């Protein structure tokens, strides 16, 4: 067994934080994936359309007015594709989606490792707490930033009812406060 209740409470608090971060990273990856698709799919469709249309340019070779109009339309589509590609490259939605998925998996593993150790102790308790502390700090510092709208969504959907405290390091929104009444509640298993 663990030598002190403080160690158990700390591990349970980390489990609570892991559950919150799992939720935040899962939603962040879904949100960013949606934006990635909203940009990439039109690029694919417009590029395909303009590429196919170029081979149809021979239709307008006899009428100079229609040919100029055709060139303007195809040129505009290509410029739109270029703008969308630039946005995609600048915002890096695909890469950020993958980072959030990896963080989700790492927080899940962290949470499960603590659960298993609490239920079936298998190693030196002080060493385990120290190892989990190192992993917790690494996960906090290496996790990608969480968009503010995802934090707002969390507060609306789940709120802070039942949680001892929300994690105090949520990039992008530093004003998350826990009312005093909630800070004194017992730790909740998730």
N, C-alpha and C positions, 0 to 999 in steps of 0.2 A: 504494500500500500504506500501511498504518498505520505511523506513525513508531516506535511502540514496541510491544513485546509486551504491556505493561501495558494499553494501550488495547484491544487485541484481547481480552485476558483479561477486562477489565471488561465489554466488550460481550457476551462469552459468558456471563459471570455474570448479566448482566441478562436474557439470553435464558433462562437457567435459571430465574431468578426469575419471568419472565413465564409460563413453562410451568407453574410451581407455582400462580401466581395465577390463570391460566386455569382450571386444574383446580378450584381452590377456589371460584371464582365460578360455574363451571358447576354444581358440586354444590350450592352454596348456593342457586342459582336453582331447581334441581329440588326440593330439600328444601322451600323456602318455597312453591313452587307446589303441592306436595302438600298442605301445611297449608292453603293458600288454598282448594283444592278441598274438603278435608275440612270446612271451615266453610261455604263458599258453597253447595255442593250441598244439604246438609240445610236451609239457610235457604230456598232456592228451593222445595224439595219441601214443607216444612212450611207456608210461606206460601201456596203454591198450594192445599194441602189445606184449610187453615183458611178461606181465601177461598171455596172451593167449598162448604165445609160450612155457612157462614153462610146460604147460599141454601136450605139444607135445613132450616132452623130451623122452618119451618111444620109439619113432620112432628110435632114435639113440642108444638105449641101447646095440644093438648087435655090432655096429661098434664104437670102442673106439676113433678113430681119429675124426670121425664126431661129436661125443659127446663132445669132448674137444673143437672143433671149435664152436659148438653150444653154449657151456657154455661161451666161449669168446665173442661171438656176443651178447648174452643176457646180460652178465656182462657189456659190453661196452655200450649197450643201457641204462642200469640202471645207470651207471656212468654219461652218458650224461644227463639223467633226473635229477640226483642229482645236477649236475653243473647248469643246467637251473633253478632248484628250488632254489638253492642258490642265483643265480642272481636275480630271481624274489623277493625273500625275502629281499635281500640287497637293491635293487633299489626301492622297494615298489611302483611300478607303479600303482597298483590298489588303494592304499590308497591316493596317490597323485592325481589321477584322481578325486576321490571323493572330496578332499579338493578344487580342482579348480572348480568343479561344484558348490559346496557350495558358494565359493567366487563369482562366476558368478551370482548366484541368489541373493546374498547380495548386490552386486554392482547394479544389476538391480533394486532391491527394493529401494536402496538409490537414484538412479537417478529418478525413478518414483515418489518417495515421494517429491522430490524437484520440479519436473514438476507440480505436482498437487498443491502444495502450491503456486507456482508462478502464476498459472492460477486462482486458487480459494483460496485466502488467508483465513485461518480459525483460526489462533492462533496469539499470540504475536510474532511479527517479531524478536525481539532480542532473545527471548527464542528459536524460531525455528532455527535461525542461530547458536546459541550456541549448541543446540541439534545436528544439522547436523555436526558441527565442531567435536563434540565428536565422532559421528558415523564415520565420514571421517577418523579421526585419528585411531579409532579402526579397521576399514577396512584395512587401510594401514598396520598397525602393525600385524594384524592377518592373512592377506592373505598369501598363500604360495608363495614361490619364483617363479619367471617367468624364464624359461630357456632362455638363450641368443639367441638361434636360433628362438624362437617365437618373441622376440623383433626385431631381424633382419627381420623376415618375415613381421612384422607390418610395419617397415620402408620401405620395398620394395613394399608391396601391397597398403598401405594407405599413407605412408609417413607422413610428418608433414605439408603438405599444408592444409591451412584452420584452423588449430588448433592454439589457442593462445599459448599454450605450452603443451608439453607432461608432464605427471606427473614426478616430480623430484625424486620420490622414486621408482625405479624399481630395485629390488634386482637382482644381477648378472650382471648388466650393469650400471655403474655409469657415463659413459662418454656421456650420451645423452645430447646434447646441442641444444638449439633453437637459430637459427640465429636472430640477432637483428631486422631484418625486420619483422619476424613473431611475435616477442614479442610485437610489437606495433600494430598489427592487432586487430580489434574489436573481441569480444568474439563471437563464433559461436554456435548457437543452434543445438543440435543433435537430 
